Amino acid sequence: MQVYRLLDLSNCGRCGEKTCLAFAASVYQGKRELWQCPFVGRSASEEFSGNGGGAVGGDAAAAELEKLRIQASALDFAETARRTGAVVKDHKLCVAVLGKQVCIDATGALHSMIHLNPWVVGPVLTYLCRCRGREVGDGWVSFRDIDGPRYPLFAKRCEESLKRVADSYTELFDDMVHLFQGREVPQQMRSDISVLLPLLPKVPLLIRYWRPDEGIDSQLSVYFDASVEDNLGADMAFTLATGLTQMFERLVQRHGELRV
């Protein structure tokens, strides 16, 4: 998952693999180098390698995910539900991701009506195991405030990509964000299109978009509630927001080409 989060997730095929997931697996196994993805720069690749990338990093990521799954299945479901805003239903612990339930049972099996992509599973398990239950509402922060060194990558993968979606299909973008249980935002945070999305019960995401006007380019900013580090953490906040962005891009691609 550490490699997968760095990829463009467009499944462009330019690396020679059929999908980004296949490419990530090859990097994990030491068969490919991260820089062979055309969307990952040499500097990011070298930084990843310097921090234990390659097959070892892949094994560690897989082991961490399995560890989280085991931890989540062993949780006190009733206590976890109170702490995280999840619910216990049919002996399963269920948490809403963008309004759609993902559940885990005592054997560690995951259940959901939605496709369990890597960008969903990792954050859900992390949230259930590590959420401190901090209440939301203490203000909004940019990803720059959470993880400054990675903000340029977040801006590219999330904010700039969402801006292209909103520029290309503004009304459709407005409809899409409301499809995922979007709520109105406080008056002082409103823009041309403003929506508060419940990534997880205690991890809201705020998207603010301003249409172009009289020679001024459009703008889009993404904010997390100030509680995000206590309730989820920077890594999984990055994963969820960029995964959501990729989903939006796939939806609008069905309606035509995005503006570059």
C-alpha positions as CSV (number, residue, x, y, z in Angstrom):
1,M,0.0,0.0,0.0
2,Q,3.0,2.3,0.6
3,V,3.9,2.1,-3.1
4,Y,0.3,2.1,-4.3
5,R,-0.5,5.4,-2.6
6,L,2.4,7.1,-4.6
7,L,1.0,6.0,-8.0
8,D,-1.3,8.0,-10.3
9,L,-3.9,5.2,-10.2
10,S,-5.0,5.9,-13.7
11,N,-4.0,2.4,-15.0
12,C,-2.4,4.1,-18.0
13,G,-0.3,1.1,-18.9
14,R,2.8,3.2,-19.7
15,C,4.9,1.3,-17.2
16,G,4.2,-2.0,-19.0
17,E,1.8,-3.4,-16.4
18,K,-1.9,-3.7,-17.0
19,T,-2.9,-1.9,-13.8
20,C,-1.3,0.4,-11.1
21,L,-2.0,-2.4,-8.6
22,A,0.0,-4.9,-10.7
23,F,2.9,-2.4,-11.0
24,A,2.8,-1.8,-7.2
25,A,3.0,-5.6,-6.7
26,S,6.0,-5.8,-9.0
27,V,7.8,-3.0,-7.0
28,Y,7.0,-4.9,-3.8
29,Q,8.5,-8.0,-5.2
30,G,11.7,-6.2,-6.3
31,K,10.9,-6.8,-10.0
32,R,10.4,-3.2,-11.0
33,E,11.7,0.2,-9.8
34,L,9.3,2.9,-8.6
35,W,10.7,5.5,-11.0
36,Q,9.5,3.4,-13.9
37,C,6.0,4.8,-13.3
38,P,5.9,8.0,-15.5
39,F,4.0,9.9,-12.8
40,V,6.5,9.3,-10.0
41,G,9.6,11.5,-10.1
42,R,13.1,10.2,-9.4
43,S,13.3,12.2,-6.1
44,A,10.2,10.5,-4.8
45,S,11.5,7.1,-5.9
46,E,14.8,7.7,-4.2
47,E,13.2,8.9,-1.0
48,F,11.0,5.8,-1.0
49,S,14.0,3.5,-1.6
50,G,15.9,5.2,1.2
51,N,13.1,4.5,3.6
52,G,13.0,0.8,3.1
53,G,11.2,0.5,-0.2
54,G,11.2,-2.4,-2.6
55,A,10.2,-5.9,-1.5
56,V,10.9,-5.3,2.1
57,G,8.7,-2.2,2.1
58,G,6.0,-4.2,0.4
59,D,6.2,-7.0,2.9
60,A,6.0,-4.5,5.7
61,A,3.0,-2.8,4.3
62,A,1.2,-6.1,3.7
63,A,2.1,-7.2,7.2
64,E,0.8,-4.0,8.7
65,L,-2.5,-4.3,6.9
66,E,-2.9,-7.9,8.2
67,K,-1.9,-6.8,11.7
68,L,-4.6,-4.1,11.6
69,R,-7.2,-6.6,10.3
70,I,-6.5,-9.0,13.2
71,Q,-6.5,-6.1,15.7
72,A,-9.9,-4.8,14.4
73,S,-11.5,-8.3,14.6
74,A,-10.4,-8.5,18.2
75,L,-11.8,-5.2,19.3
76,D,-14.5,-4.7,21.8
77,F,-17.2,-3.9,19.2
78,A,-19.5,-2.1,21.6
79,E,-16.7,0.1,23.0
80,T,-15.3,0.8,19.5
81,A,-18.7,1.8,18.2
82,R,-19.0,4.4,21.0
83,R,-15.5,5.7,20.3
84,T,-15.6,5.9,16.5
85,G,-19.3,6.4,15.7
86,A,-19.6,3.0,14.1
87,V,-22.5,0.6,14.8
88,V,-22.7,-3.0,15.8
89,K,-25.1,-5.0,13.6
90,D,-25.6,-8.7,13.2
91,H,-22.4,-9.3,15.3
92,K,-20.4,-7.2,13.0
93,L,-18.7,-3.8,13.6
94,C,-19.9,-1.5,10.8
95,V,-18.5,1.9,9.9
96,A,-19.8,4.3,7.2
97,V,-17.3,5.3,4.5
98,L,-18.9,8.1,2.5
99,G,-22.2,6.9,3.8
100,K,-21.6,3.3,2.7
101,Q,-21.1,0.6,5.3
102,V,-18.0,-1.5,5.6
103,C,-18.2,-4.2,8.3
104,I,-15.8,-6.6,10.0
105,D,-16.7,-9.7,12.0
106,A,-14.9,-11.5,14.8
107,T,-13.1,-13.7,12.3
108,G,-11.6,-10.7,10.5
109,A,-13.7,-11.1,7.4
110,L,-14.7,-7.8,5.7
111,H,-18.3,-7.3,4.4
112,S,-19.6,-4.5,2.2
113,M,-21.9,-3.7,-0.7
114,I,-19.2,-1.5,-2.1
115,H,-15.9,-2.7,-3.8
116,L,-13.2,-2.9,-1.1
117,N,-10.4,-1.0,-2.8
118,P,-7.1,-0.6,-1.0
119,W,-7.8,3.1,-0.5
120,V,-10.9,2.1,1.5
121,V,-9.6,-1.0,3.5
122,G,-6.5,0.5,5.0
123,P,-8.2,3.7,6.3
124,V,-11.2,1.8,7.7
125,L,-9.0,-0.6,9.7
126,T,-6.7,2.2,10.9
127,Y,-9.7,4.2,11.9
128,L,-11.3,1.4,13.9
129,C,-8.1,0.5,15.7
130,R,-6.6,3.9,16.3
131,C,-9.3,6.5,16.3
132,R,-9.1,8.4,19.6
133,G,-12.7,9.5,19.4
134,R,-11.9,13.2,19.4
135,E,-15.0,15.2,18.6
136,V,-15.0,17.2,15.4
137,G,-15.8,20.9,15.1
138,D,-12.6,22.6,16.3
139,G,-11.9,24.2,12.9
140,W,-10.5,23.2,9.5
141,V,-6.9,22.5,8.4
142,S,-5.2,22.1,5.1
143,F,-3.1,18.9,4.4
144,R,-0.2,21.3,4.5
145,D,-0.9,21.8,8.2
146,I,-1.0,18.1,8.8
147,D,2.0,16.9,6.7
148,G,3.8,19.9,5.1
149,P,6.5,17.9,3.2
150,R,3.9,15.8,1.4
151,Y,1.6,18.7,0.6
152,P,2.9,19.2,-2.9
153,L,2.0,15.6,-3.8
154,F,-1.4,15.9,-2.1
155,A,-2.1,19.1,-4.0
156,K,-1.3,17.4,-7.3
157,R,-3.1,14.1,-6.6
158,C,-6.1,15.6,-4.8
159,E,-6.7,19.4,-5.1
160,E,-5.5,19.9,-8.7
161,S,-7.2,16.7,-9.9
162,L,-10.5,17.7,-8.2
163,K,-10.2,21.2,-9.7
164,R,-10.0,19.7,-13.2
165,V,-13.1,17.6,-12.5
166,A,-15.0,20.6,-11.3
167,D,-13.8,22.8,-14.2
168,S,-14.8,20.2,-16.8
169,Y,-18.2,19.2,-15.3
170,T,-19.1,21.8,-12.7
171,E,-22.8,20.8,-12.3
172,L,-22.0,17.1,-12.4
173,F,-19.3,17.7,-9.8
174,D,-21.9,19.4,-7.6
175,D,-24.2,16.4,-8.0
176,M,-21.5,13.9,-7.3
177,V,-20.4,15.4,-4.0
178,H,-24.0,15.4,-2.8
179,L,-24.4,11.7,-3.9
180,F,-21.9,10.8,-1.1
181,Q,-23.9,12.1,1.8
182,G,-22.5,15.7,1.4
183,R,-23.8,18.3,3.8
184,E,-24.1,22.0,3.8
185,V,-21.1,23.9,5.4
186,P,-21.1,26.8,7.8
187,Q,-21.8,30.2,6.2
188,Q,-18.3,31.4,6.7
189,M,-16.8,28.5,4.8
190,R,-19.1,28.7,1.8
191,S,-17.9,29.2,-1.8
192,D,-19.5,28.7,-5.2
193,I,-19.7,25.0,-4.5
194,S,-19.0,23.9,-0.9
195,V,-19.7,20.5,0.6
196,L,-18.8,18.6,3.7
197,L,-18.2,14.9,3.0
198,P,-18.2,12.3,5.8
199,L,-15.1,10.2,4.8
200,L,-15.6,8.4,8.1
201,P,-18.0,9.3,11.0
202,K,-15.3,11.4,12.8
203,V,-13.3,12.4,9.7
204,P,-15.2,15.0,7.7
205,L,-13.7,16.5,4.5
206,L,-14.5,20.0,3.3
207,I,-14.3,20.8,-0.4
208,R,-14.5,24.5,-1.5
209,Y,-14.7,25.4,-5.2
210,W,-14.8,28.9,-6.8
211,R,-15.8,29.2,-10.5
212,P,-13.6,31.3,-12.8
213,D,-14.7,34.9,-12.8
214,E,-13.6,38.0,-14.9
215,G,-10.1,36.7,-15.7
216,I,-9.6,35.0,-12.4
217,D,-8.9,31.3,-12.6
218,S,-11.1,28.8,-10.7
219,Q,-9.9,27.6,-7.3
220,L,-10.4,24.5,-5.3
221,S,-9.2,23.8,-1.7
222,V,-9.6,20.7,0.5
223,Y,-9.7,20.8,4.3
224,F,-9.8,18.3,7.0
225,D,-11.3,18.8,10.5
226,A,-8.6,19.7,13.0
227,S,-9.2,16.3,14.7
228,V,-8.0,14.3,11.8
229,E,-4.6,13.5,13.2
230,D,-6.1,12.0,16.4
231,N,-8.9,10.2,14.6
232,L,-7.1,8.9,11.5
233,G,-3.6,10.2,10.9
234,A,-1.9,11.9,7.9
235,D,-1.1,8.7,5.9
236,M,-4.7,7.4,5.8
237,A,-6.1,10.9,5.3
238,F,-3.9,11.2,2.2
239,T,-5.1,7.7,1.0
240,L,-8.8,8.4,1.5
241,A,-8.8,11.9,-0.1
242,T,-6.7,10.8,-3.1
243,G,-8.8,7.6,-3.5
244,L,-12.0,9.7,-3.5
245,T,-10.4,11.9,-6.2
246,Q,-9.6,9.0,-8.4
247,M,-13.2,7.8,-8.1
248,F,-14.6,11.2,-9.1
249,E,-12.2,11.2,-12.1
250,R,-13.5,7.8,-13.2
251,L,-17.1,8.9,-12.9
252,V,-16.6,12.0,-15.1
253,Q,-14.6,10.1,-17.6
254,R,-17.8,8.3,-18.5
255,H,-19.1,11.7,-19.7
256,G,-16.2,12.8,-21.8
257,E,-12.6,14.1,-21.5
258,L,-11.3,16.1,-18.6
259,R,-9.8,19.5,-19.3
260,V,-6.1,19.6,-19.1
